[in-house]
Amino acid sequence: MSLYILEGLKPWVVQRVTAVYIALFLTYSLFCGLSVDVVSFEHWRSWLFHPFNSIAFGLFIVAVLFHAWVGMRDVILDYVHNIMLRMFVLALVVGVLVGCGLWVMRILLFSMVG
């Protein structure tokens, strides 16, 4: 078996594992949201900054970013044939995903402090 064949297995597994985690977290969040008597910002904030939920939400953001990276990478590798353009588009996607991750971290850190 060549290494080229194994190269596609790792992204496939990452895509499936992140999809399962995203679905489980969204189901958990929906259940928690529907089981609340009073909907308010204070309640939502206290729910989000509970240690378990903060860790779960952080993992959710990481899962969404990895899921998006694998999906976009596969589409770009399939449809962008020019090597220079492919590298540029991949770098652009990485920049956007890293920027989105940093933006979410900044919002969460400022929300915890303020």
Secondary structure, 3 states (H helix, E strand, C coil): CCHHHHHCHHHHHHHHHHHHHHHHHHHHHHHHHHCCCCCCHHHHHHHHCCHHHHHHHHHHHHHHHHHHHHHHHHHHHHHCCCHHHHHHHHHHHHHHHHHHHHHHHHHHHHHHHC
